[in-house]
Amino acid sequence: MNRRRFLTFCGLGIATAGGYFGWRRYHLPSIPEGMKVGTQHIEGDIFVEDSSRDSKFLEWQEESQTLITKREEVNREIIDEESISPFLNDIDFEDSYLIVVQNGMQSEMELVLDGIFQREYGLHLNVSIDSPRGGPDDLLTHSLLIRVIDEDGEVPEEVSIYIRGYVWSTSHSGDGASVVLLTDRSIQTVAELSVTDCWMHAFCVSHAILSVLSISTELLAWT
């Protein structure tokens, strides 16, 4: 491969990766009309030990979701922690409710809300994992707090979740050998991609293409 082609391919890879990860970190979740949401991610279990949720340490890829509709439930079920108190205190349960999504994964990961979709039974949440390029091979319970304000004032009867983006985990087999598990539950139906998501994808791709053209022109002129 000649030098010009190599440098052009390098520029393509950098621009494309930058556009994609920029969208992943800063895009807004897709939500139904008339709904407002706020989120906070916590590295750790936010429920007290004797909560009705039967609080326990979550195993790898173990998931749970909890719907809270009253202030009394917050005071009884959730730990009194300075890091989350301001978020919880801002919830007016007269027109809002709280959804807590939890899972077990590495400590360096973060849960991100991708979208909320209305179903006959209630709400379905798409959540993804924002993962850095590296991190410790450990296990931690993560909590994603989702504050929902719905103009309709209806509390869902049921909430389901789908978490995608599990990257890797190391376990040990009986003979002491290290086994790397590669998983990525990233299948999502096209019907659940919103117009906003599609436009954001198109914007990032267009930005990446323009960046590639600019970088390629400069590299060719330099060589």
C-alpha atoms as an extended CHARMM CRD file, in Angstrom:
* protein
*
       223  EXT
         1         1  MET       CA              0.0000000000        0.0000000000        0.0000000000  PROA      1               0.0000000000
         2         2  ASN       CA              1.4550000000        3.3740000000       -0.9950000000  PROA      2               0.0000000000
         3         3  ARG       CA              1.8690000000        6.2000000000        1.4680000000  PROA      3               0.0000000000
         4         4  ARG       CA             -0.9930000000        8.3500000000        0.1660000000  PROA      4               0.0000000000
         5         5  ARG       CA             -3.5080000000        5.5240000000        0.3590000000  PROA      5               0.0000000000
         6         6  PHE       CA             -2.3570000000        4.5380000000        3.8400000000  PROA      6               0.0000000000
         7         7  LEU       CA             -2.7210000000        8.0840000000        5.1820000000  PROA      7               0.0000000000
         8         8  THR       CA             -6.1360000000        8.4450000000        3.5820000000  PROA      8               0.0000000000
         9         9  PHE       CA             -7.3780000000        5.2290000000        5.2230000000  PROA      9               0.0000000000
        10        10  CYS       CA             -6.0530000000        6.4610000000        8.5800000000  PROA      10              0.0000000000
        11        11  GLY       CA             -8.0140000000        9.6840000000        8.1970000000  PROA      11              0.0000000000
        12        12  LEU       CA            -11.1590000000        7.7300000000        7.2930000000  PROA      12              0.0000000000
        13        13  GLY       CA            -10.9160000000        5.5470000000       10.3870000000  PROA      13              0.0000000000
        14        14  ILE       CA            -10.3320000000        8.4580000000       12.7740000000  PROA      14              0.0000000000
        15        15  ALA       CA            -13.1410000000       10.6010000000       11.3560000000  PROA      15              0.0000000000
        16        16  THR       CA            -15.6860000000        7.7680000000       11.2720000000  PROA      16              0.0000000000
        17        17  ALA       CA            -14.9090000000        6.6400000000       14.8230000000  PROA      17              0.0000000000
        18        18  GLY       CA            -15.0670000000       10.2160000000       16.0900000000  PROA      18              0.0000000000
        19        19  GLY       CA            -18.4470000000       10.8060000000       14.4900000000  PROA      19              0.0000000000
        20        20  TYR       CA            -19.9540000000        7.6060000000       15.8730000000  PROA      20              0.0000000000
        21        21  PHE       CA            -18.7190000000        7.9500000000       19.4410000000  PROA      21              0.0000000000
        22        22  GLY       CA            -19.6910000000       11.6250000000       19.4620000000  PROA      22              0.0000000000
        23        23  TRP       CA            -23.2640000000       10.6190000000       18.6190000000  PROA      23              0.0000000000
        24        24  ARG       CA            -23.2920000000        7.7980000000       21.1860000000  PROA      24              0.0000000000
        25        25  ARG       CA            -22.2500000000       10.0350000000       24.0670000000  PROA      25              0.0000000000
        26        26  TYR       CA            -24.2890000000       13.1660000000       23.3640000000  PROA      26              0.0000000000
        27        27  HSD       CA            -27.4630000000       12.0710000000       21.5810000000  PROA      27              0.0000000000
        28        28  LEU       CA            -30.8020000000       12.6340000000       23.2940000000  PROA      28              0.0000000000
        29        29  PRO       CA            -33.0730000000        9.6730000000       24.0470000000  PROA      29              0.0000000000
        30        30  SER       CA            -36.1680000000        9.0440000000       21.9410000000  PROA      30              0.0000000000
        31        31  ILE       CA            -39.2730000000        9.6270000000       24.0450000000  PROA      31              0.0000000000
        32        32  PRO       CA            -43.0330000000        9.8420000000       23.3620000000  PROA      32              0.0000000000
        33        33  GLU       CA            -44.6140000000       13.2250000000       22.7370000000  PROA      33              0.0000000000
        34        34  GLY       CA            -45.6610000000       14.9620000000       25.9290000000  PROA      34              0.0000000000
        35        35  MET       CA            -43.0260000000       13.2070000000       28.0270000000  PROA      35              0.0000000000
        36        36  LYS       CA            -39.9320000000       14.6650000000       29.6810000000  PROA      36              0.0000000000
        37        37  VAL       CA            -37.1170000000       12.6540000000       31.2420000000  PROA      37              0.0000000000
        38        38  GLY       CA            -34.0260000000       13.1940000000       33.3310000000  PROA      38              0.0000000000
        39        39  THR       CA            -31.4020000000       10.5620000000       34.1100000000  PROA      39              0.0000000000
        40        40  GLN       CA            -28.5510000000        9.9320000000       36.5060000000  PROA      40              0.0000000000
        41        41  HSD       CA            -26.1590000000        6.9950000000       36.4550000000  PROA      41              0.0000000000
        42        42  ILE       CA            -24.7650000000        5.6450000000       39.7220000000  PROA      42              0.0000000000
        43        43  GLU       CA            -21.9610000000        3.1080000000       40.0880000000  PROA      43              0.0000000000
        44        44  GLY       CA            -23.4690000000        0.9990000000       42.8290000000  PROA      44              0.0000000000
        45        45  ASP       CA            -26.7290000000       -0.3070000000       44.2610000000  PROA      45              0.0000000000
        46        46  ILE       CA            -28.9940000000        2.5200000000       45.4420000000  PROA      46              0.0000000000
        47        47  PHE       CA            -31.4580000000        0.3300000000       47.3670000000  PROA      47              0.0000000000
        48        48  VAL       CA            -31.1960000000       -0.3250000000       51.0920000000  PROA      48              0.0000000000
        49        49  GLU       CA            -30.3400000000       -3.8440000000       52.2190000000  PROA      49              0.0000000000
        50        50  ASP       CA            -33.8250000000       -4.6440000000       53.5310000000  PROA      50              0.0000000000
        51        51  SER       CA            -35.7590000000       -3.1030000000       50.6330000000  PROA      51              0.0000000000
        52        52  SER       CA            -38.8120000000       -4.8240000000       49.1890000000  PROA      52              0.0000000000
        53        53  ARG       CA            -36.8600000000       -5.2360000000       45.9510000000  PROA      53              0.0000000000
        54        54  ASP       CA            -34.8640000000       -7.9450000000       47.7260000000  PROA      54              0.0000000000
        55        55  SER       CA            -31.6610000000       -6.0070000000       47.1710000000  PROA      55              0.0000000000
        56        56  LYS       CA            -28.6920000000       -8.1600000000       46.3040000000  PROA      56              0.0000000000
        57        57  PHE       CA            -25.4400000000       -8.0150000000       44.3990000000  PROA      57              0.0000000000
        58        58  LEU       CA            -26.2360000000       -8.5220000000       40.7170000000  PROA      58              0.0000000000
        59        59  GLU       CA            -24.2830000000      -11.0880000000       38.7370000000  PROA      59              0.0000000000
        60        60  TRP       CA            -22.7900000000      -10.5170000000       35.2900000000  PROA      60              0.0000000000
        61        61  GLN       CA            -25.5410000000       -9.4030000000       32.8740000000  PROA      61              0.0000000000
        62        62  GLU       CA            -28.2140000000       -9.8360000000       35.5450000000  PROA      62              0.0000000000
        63        63  GLU       CA            -30.7900000000       -7.0640000000       35.1460000000  PROA      63              0.0000000000
        64        64  SER       CA            -33.7350000000       -5.5670000000       37.0090000000  PROA      64              0.0000000000
        65        65  GLN       CA            -36.1410000000       -2.6460000000       36.7570000000  PROA      65              0.0000000000
        66        66  THR       CA            -38.1260000000       -0.9800000000       39.5300000000  PROA      66              0.0000000000
        67        67  LEU       CA            -41.0110000000        1.4860000000       39.2340000000  PROA      67              0.0000000000
        68        68  ILE       CA            -41.4530000000        3.9600000000       42.1010000000  PROA      68              0.0000000000
        69        69  THR       CA            -44.5170000000        6.1940000000       42.2260000000  PROA      69              0.0000000000
        70        70  LYS       CA            -44.5510000000        7.6440000000       45.7460000000  PROA      70              0.0000000000
        71        71  ARG       CA            -42.2230000000        9.7520000000       47.8770000000  PROA      71              0.0000000000
        72        72  GLU       CA            -42.7350000000        7.3120000000       50.7380000000  PROA      72              0.0000000000
        73        73  GLU       CA            -41.2360000000        4.5490000000       48.6080000000  PROA      73              0.0000000000
        74        74  VAL       CA            -38.1350000000        6.6420000000       47.9170000000  PROA      74              0.0000000000
        75        75  ASN       CA            -37.6470000000        7.3480000000       51.6170000000  PROA      75              0.0000000000
        76        76  ARG       CA            -38.1470000000        3.6950000000       52.5120000000  PROA      76              0.0000000000
        77        77  GLU       CA            -36.3690000000        1.8870000000       49.6690000000  PROA      77              0.0000000000
        78        78  ILE       CA            -33.4720000000        4.0780000000       48.5150000000  PROA      78              0.0000000000
        79        79  ILE       CA            -30.3180000000        4.9150000000       50.4300000000  PROA      79              0.0000000000
        80        80  ASP       CA            -29.8370000000        8.4570000000       51.7060000000  PROA      80              0.0000000000
        81        81  GLU       CA            -26.8040000000        9.4060000000       49.6410000000  PROA      81              0.0000000000
        82        82  GLU       CA            -25.5640000000       12.9150000000       48.8840000000  PROA      82              0.0000000000
        83        83  SER       CA            -24.7720000000       12.0160000000       45.2700000000  PROA      83              0.0000000000
        84        84  ILE       CA            -28.3950000000       11.1790000000       44.4090000000  PROA      84              0.0000000000
        85        85  SER       CA            -30.4540000000       13.2260000000       46.8900000000  PROA      85              0.0000000000
        86        86  PRO       CA            -30.7050000000       16.3560000000       44.6560000000  PROA      86              0.0000000000
        87        87  PHE       CA            -31.9720000000       14.2530000000       41.7490000000  PROA      87              0.0000000000
        88        88  LEU       CA            -34.5680000000       12.4990000000       43.9130000000  PROA      88              0.0000000000
        89        89  ASN       CA            -35.6750000000       15.6940000000       45.6470000000  PROA      89              0.0000000000
        90        90  ASP       CA            -36.5200000000       17.2550000000       42.2710000000  PROA      90              0.0000000000
        91        91  ILE       CA            -39.1560000000       14.6030000000       41.5780000000  PROA      91              0.0000000000
        92        92  ASP       CA            -42.7340000000       15.7350000000       42.0670000000  PROA      92              0.0000000000
        93        93  PHE       CA            -44.6950000000       12.5110000000       42.3430000000  PROA      93              0.0000000000
        94        94  GLU       CA            -47.9260000000       14.3710000000       41.6220000000  PROA      94              0.0000000000
        95        95  ASP       CA            -47.0550000000       14.3120000000       37.9190000000  PROA      95              0.0000000000
        96        96  SER       CA            -43.8910000000       12.1870000000       37.8040000000  PROA      96              0.0000000000
        97        97  TYR       CA            -42.5380000000        8.7530000000       38.6200000000  PROA      97              0.0000000000
        98        98  LEU       CA            -39.1460000000        7.1150000000       38.9290000000  PROA      98              0.0000000000
        99        99  ILE       CA            -37.7700000000        4.1020000000       37.0520000000  PROA      99              0.0000000000
       100       100  VAL       CA            -34.5820000000        2.4580000000       38.2900000000  PROA      100             0.0000000000
       101       101  VAL       CA            -32.7250000000        0.2000000000       35.8540000000  PROA      101             0.0000000000
       102       102  GLN       CA            -29.9400000000       -1.9600000000       37.2750000000  PROA      102             0.0000000000
       103       103  ASN       CA            -27.4750000000       -4.5140000000       35.9560000000  PROA      103             0.0000000000
       104       104  GLY       CA            -24.2110000000       -6.2210000000       36.7600000000  PROA      104             0.0000000000
       105       105  MET       CA            -21.1450000000       -5.3230000000       34.6750000000  PROA      105             0.0000000000
       106       106  GLN       CA            -17.6520000000       -3.8450000000       34.9060000000  PROA      106             0.0000000000
       107       107  SER       CA            -17.1840000000       -0.7090000000       36.9980000000  PROA      107             0.0000000000
       108       108  GLU       CA            -15.8810000000        1.4270000000       34.1110000000  PROA      108             0.0000000000
       109       109  MET       CA            -19.1110000000        1.0300000000       32.1140000000  PROA      109             0.0000000000
       110       110  GLU       CA            -22.1010000000        3.3860000000       32.1970000000  PROA      110             0.0000000000
       111       111  LEU       CA            -25.8010000000        2.9020000000       31.4750000000  PROA      111             0.0000000000
       112       112  VAL       CA            -27.3340000000        5.3340000000       28.9610000000  PROA      112             0.0000000000
       113       113  LEU       CA            -31.0270000000        5.7310000000       28.1370000000  PROA      113             0.0000000000
       114       114  ASP       CA            -31.5970000000        5.3850000000       24.3780000000  PROA      114             0.0000000000
       115       115  GLY       CA            -35.3690000000        5.5450000000       24.2150000000  PROA      115             0.0000000000
       116       116  ILE       CA            -38.7630000000        5.0360000000       25.8430000000  PROA      116             0.0000000000
       117       117  PHE       CA            -41.5450000000        3.4020000000       23.8480000000  PROA      117             0.0000000000
       118       118  GLN       CA            -45.2120000000        3.0340000000       24.7120000000  PROA      118             0.0000000000
       119       119  ARG       CA            -46.6830000000       -0.4560000000       24.7000000000  PROA      119             0.0000000000
       120       120  GLU       CA            -50.0990000000       -1.8770000000       25.5150000000  PROA      120             0.0000000000
       121       121  TYR       CA            -48.8170000000       -3.0810000000       28.8800000000  PROA      121             0.0000000000
       122       122  GLY       CA            -46.9750000000        0.1550000000       29.7230000000  PROA      122             0.0000000000
       123       123  LEU       CA            -43.4700000000        1.2730000000       28.7540000000  PROA      123             0.0000000000
       124       124  HSD       CA            -40.4630000000       -0.3610000000       27.1430000000  PROA      124             0.0000000000
       125       125  LEU       CA            -37.0100000000        1.1270000000       27.7080000000  PROA      125             0.0000000000
       126       126  ASN       CA            -33.9870000000        0.7200000000       25.4520000000  PROA      126             0.0000000000
       127       127  VAL       CA            -30.7600000000        1.1830000000       27.3840000000  PROA      127             0.0000000000
       128       128  SER       CA            -27.2120000000        0.8850000000       26.0950000000  PROA      128             0.0000000000
       129       129  ILE       CA            -23.8050000000        0.5670000000       27.7090000000  PROA      129             0.0000000000
       130       130  ASP       CA            -21.2900000000        3.3450000000       27.1840000000  PROA      130             0.0000000000
       131       131  SER       CA            -17.9450000000        1.6050000000       27.5340000000  PROA      131             0.0000000000
       132       132  PRO       CA            -14.4250000000        3.0260000000       27.4470000000  PROA      132             0.0000000000
       133       133  ARG       CA            -11.6490000000        1.3820000000       25.4580000000  PROA      133             0.0000000000
       134       134  GLY       CA            -10.2160000000       -0.2210000000       28.5640000000  PROA      134             0.0000000000
       135       135  GLY       CA            -10.8790000000       -0.8310000000       32.2280000000  PROA      135             0.0000000000
       136       136  PRO       CA            -10.6110000000       -3.3360000000       35.0620000000  PROA      136             0.0000000000
       137       137  ASP       CA            -12.0740000000       -6.8150000000       34.7630000000  PROA      137             0.0000000000
       138       138  ASP       CA            -14.3540000000       -6.5050000000       37.7850000000  PROA      138             0.0000000000
       139       139  LEU       CA            -18.0530000000       -6.7160000000       38.5800000000  PROA      139             0.0000000000
       140       140  LEU       CA            -20.2910000000       -4.0030000000       39.9990000000  PROA      140             0.0000000000
       141       141  THR       CA            -24.0010000000       -3.2790000000       40.3100000000  PROA      141             0.0000000000
       142       142  HSD       CA            -24.9380000000       -0.2070000000       38.2600000000  PROA      142             0.0000000000
       143       143  SER       CA            -28.0720000000        1.9180000000       38.6910000000  PROA      143             0.0000000000
       144       144  LEU       CA            -29.6870000000        4.2070000000       36.1260000000  PROA      144             0.0000000000
       145       145  LEU       CA            -32.2690000000        6.5540000000       37.6560000000  PROA      145             0.0000000000
       146       146  ILE       CA            -34.8730000000        7.8020000000       35.1730000000  PROA      146             0.0000000000
       147       147  ARG       CA            -37.2100000000       10.6070000000       36.2130000000  PROA      147             0.0000000000
       148       148  VAL       CA            -40.3070000000       10.6700000000       33.9730000000  PROA      148             0.0000000000
       149       149  ILE       CA            -42.7680000000       13.5390000000       33.6600000000  PROA      149             0.0000000000
       150       150  ASP       CA            -45.8060000000       12.5890000000       31.5790000000  PROA      150             0.0000000000
       151       151  GLU       CA            -48.3850000000       15.1890000000       30.5650000000  PROA      151             0.0000000000
       152       152  ASP       CA            -50.9930000000       12.4280000000       30.3820000000  PROA      152             0.0000000000
       153       153  GLY       CA            -50.4160000000       11.7470000000       34.0550000000  PROA      153             0.0000000000
       154       154  GLU       CA            -50.6360000000        8.0000000000       33.5710000000  PROA      154             0.0000000000
       155       155  VAL       CA            -48.3790000000        5.6550000000       35.5060000000  PROA      155             0.0000000000
       156       156  PRO       CA            -47.4430000000        2.5470000000       33.4780000000  PROA      156             0.0000000000
       157       157  GLU       CA            -48.7480000000       -0.7600000000       34.7610000000  PROA      157             0.0000000000
       158       158  GLU       CA            -45.5410000000       -2.4790000000       33.7080000000  PROA      158             0.0000000000
       159       159  VAL       CA            -42.0480000000       -1.5150000000       32.5610000000  PROA      159             0.0000000000
       160       160  SER       CA            -39.7660000000       -3.7060000000       30.4590000000  PROA      160             0.0000000000
       161       161  ILE       CA            -36.1270000000       -3.0560000000       29.5600000000  PROA      161             0.0000000000
       162       162  TYR       CA            -33.6230000000       -4.0860000000       26.9370000000  PROA      162             0.0000000000
       163       163  ILE       CA            -29.9290000000       -3.4490000000       27.6220000000  PROA      163             0.0000000000
       164       164  ARG       CA            -27.4710000000       -3.7240000000       24.7560000000  PROA      164             0.0000000000
       165       165  GLY       CA            -23.7290000000       -3.3450000000       24.4970000000  PROA      165             0.0000000000
       166       166  TYR       CA            -22.2430000000       -5.9180000000       26.8820000000  PROA      166             0.0000000000
       167       167  VAL       CA            -18.6590000000       -6.0670000000       25.6860000000  PROA      167             0.0000000000
       168       168  TRP       CA            -16.6410000000       -8.6580000000       27.5550000000  PROA      168             0.0000000000
       169       169  SER       CA            -16.2000000000      -10.4630000000       30.8120000000  PROA      169             0.0000000000
       170       170  THR       CA            -13.5070000000      -12.8090000000       32.0730000000  PROA      170             0.0000000000
       171       171  SER       CA            -14.4710000000      -15.9120000000       34.0050000000  PROA      171             0.0000000000
       172       172  HSD       CA            -12.4080000000      -18.8520000000       35.1930000000  PROA      172             0.0000000000
       173       173  SER       CA            -13.1070000000      -22.4480000000       34.2620000000  PROA      173             0.0000000000
       174       174  GLY       CA            -12.6660000000      -25.3520000000       36.5980000000  PROA      174             0.0000000000
       175       175  ASP       CA             -9.1200000000      -26.1020000000       35.4500000000  PROA      175             0.0000000000
       176       176  GLY       CA             -7.9900000000      -22.5470000000       36.1460000000  PROA      176             0.0000000000
       177       177  ALA       CA             -7.8950000000      -21.4590000000       32.5030000000  PROA      177             0.0000000000
       178       178  SER       CA             -9.0780000000      -17.9640000000       31.7280000000  PROA      178             0.0000000000
       179       179  VAL       CA            -12.0790000000      -17.7790000000       29.3990000000  PROA      179             0.0000000000
       180       180  VAL       CA            -13.1050000000      -14.5530000000       27.6680000000  PROA      180             0.0000000000
       181       181  LEU       CA            -16.8380000000      -14.2310000000       26.9500000000  PROA      181             0.0000000000
       182       182  LEU       CA            -17.6740000000      -11.9670000000       24.0370000000  PROA      182             0.0000000000
       183       183  THR       CA            -21.2960000000      -10.8230000000       24.0410000000  PROA      183             0.0000000000
       184       184  ASP       CA            -23.1730000000       -7.9980000000       22.3980000000  PROA      184             0.0000000000
       185       185  ARG       CA            -26.9660000000       -7.9860000000       22.5660000000  PROA      185             0.0000000000
       186       186  SER       CA            -27.1950000000       -5.1620000000       20.0870000000  PROA      186             0.0000000000
       187       187  ILE       CA            -30.1950000000       -6.2610000000       17.9850000000  PROA      187             0.0000000000
       188       188  GLN       CA            -32.8090000000       -3.5330000000       17.8070000000  PROA      188             0.0000000000
       189       189  THR       CA            -35.8690000000       -3.4660000000       15.5800000000  PROA      189             0.0000000000
       190       190  VAL       CA            -35.9130000000       -0.8120000000       12.8930000000  PROA      190             0.0000000000
       191       191  ALA       CA            -39.4190000000        0.1790000000       13.9770000000  PROA      191             0.0000000000
       192       192  GLU       CA            -38.0340000000        1.4680000000       17.2670000000  PROA      192             0.0000000000
       193       193  LEU       CA            -35.5420000000        3.8440000000       15.6740000000  PROA      193             0.0000000000
       194       194  SER       CA            -36.9770000000        7.3400000000       15.8730000000  PROA      194             0.0000000000
       195       195  VAL       CA            -36.7450000000       10.0500000000       13.2430000000  PROA      195             0.0000000000
       196       196  THR       CA            -34.3850000000       11.9200000000       15.5500000000  PROA      196             0.0000000000
       197       197  ASP       CA            -32.0730000000        8.9130000000       15.7710000000  PROA      197             0.0000000000
       198       198  CYS       CA            -32.0380000000        8.5570000000       11.9840000000  PROA      198             0.0000000000
       199       199  TRP       CA            -31.2220000000       12.2320000000       11.4850000000  PROA      199             0.0000000000
       200       200  MET       CA            -28.4810000000       12.0590000000       14.1010000000  PROA      200             0.0000000000
       201       201  HSD       CA            -26.9780000000        9.0320000000       12.3880000000  PROA      201             0.0000000000
       202       202  ALA       CA            -27.1260000000       10.8310000000        9.0320000000  PROA      202             0.0000000000
       203       203  PHE       CA            -25.5450000000       13.9520000000       10.4980000000  PROA      203             0.0000000000
       204       204  CYS       CA            -22.6480000000       12.0300000000       12.0370000000  PROA      204             0.0000000000
       205       205  VAL       CA            -22.0280000000       10.0480000000        8.8630000000  PROA      205             0.0000000000
       206       206  SER       CA            -22.1030000000       13.2340000000        6.7700000000  PROA      206             0.0000000000
       207       207  HSD       CA            -19.7360000000       14.9320000000        9.2110000000  PROA      207             0.0000000000
       208       208  ALA       CA            -17.3840000000       11.9600000000        9.0330000000  PROA      208             0.0000000000
       209       209  ILE       CA            -17.4150000000       11.9860000000        5.2180000000  PROA      209             0.0000000000
       210       210  LEU       CA            -16.6710000000       15.7210000000        5.0750000000  PROA      210             0.0000000000
       211       211  SER       CA            -13.8620000000       15.2560000000        7.5960000000  PROA      211             0.0000000000
       212       212  VAL       CA            -12.3950000000       12.4410000000        5.4920000000  PROA      212             0.0000000000
       213       213  LEU       CA            -12.4830000000       14.5630000000        2.3350000000  PROA      213             0.0000000000
       214       214  SER       CA            -10.8180000000       17.4610000000        4.1300000000  PROA      214             0.0000000000
       215       215  ILE       CA             -8.1390000000       15.2700000000        5.7200000000  PROA      215             0.0000000000
       216       216  SER       CA             -7.5060000000       13.4110000000        2.4650000000  PROA      216             0.0000000000
       217       217  THR       CA             -7.0790000000       16.6600000000        0.5150000000  PROA      217             0.0000000000
       218       218  GLU       CA             -4.6070000000       18.0020000000        3.0450000000  PROA      218             0.0000000000
       219       219  LEU       CA             -2.6580000000       14.7480000000        3.1860000000  PROA      219             0.0000000000
       220       220  LEU       CA             -2.4280000000       14.4770000000       -0.5860000000  PROA      220             0.0000000000
       221       221  ALA       CA             -1.2660000000       18.0590000000       -0.8530000000  PROA      221             0.0000000000
       222       222  TRP       CA              1.3230000000       17.4620000000        1.8760000000  PROA      222             0.0000000000
       223       223  THR       CA              2.7080000000       14.3290000000        0.2070000000  PROA      223             0.0000000000
